[in-house]
Amino acid sequence: MSRIGRAPIEIPANVTFECKDNVVTVKGPMGTLSQPVDSKITVKSEDGKILVERHSEAKDQRALHGLYRALIANMVKGVTTGFEKHLLVNGVGYRCAVQGNKLVMNIGFSHPVEYEAPEGIKLEMAGPLEIVVKGIDKQKVGQTAATIRDFKKVEPYHGYGIQYKDEVVIRKVGKAAGK
């Protein structure tokens, strides 16, 4: 039995859960999320908890069991508290600003880089060089943060670029002086 899959998911008081026609819908104070579920997996609600069960011990069903339990748990967390990723911008003369739903970055190119946030994602500045990506969908928040990071990945010699706040960048030593 999957350790992740068999763990029940607590339904908070302000969250409603519905499973109809193999589509799980979770509504909470921050919004609504839906996820289609494979027909080999059964999702039901009992005593204020969500239970995810599989029909057999086949390898593919064991994998789907833990997957769908994790996805549903992320949906419940997303509609109650939401998800966020922090990005740090490091470089001489680098600047960022949020203008409405658009992120404008001066990151060493001859032109400012503009990025418009997808629907359901909110961009904020926690400081002059710290970008915060917020939303209720964990996958969308992570993909948006990765897309922003791809504009200027951290180079290992000076550390210039965009990185996750908790990312460790291994720095390289530059050229040694002539002997």
Secondary structure, DSSP 8 states (H G I E B T S, - for coil): --TTTTS-EE--TT-EEEEETTEEEEEETTEEEEEE--TTEEEEEETTEEEEEESS--HHHHHHHHHHHHHHHHHHHHHHT-EEEEEEEESTT-EEEEETTEEEEESSSSS-EEEE--TTEEEEEEETTEEEEEES-HHHHHHHHHHHHHTSB--TTT--EEEETT-------------
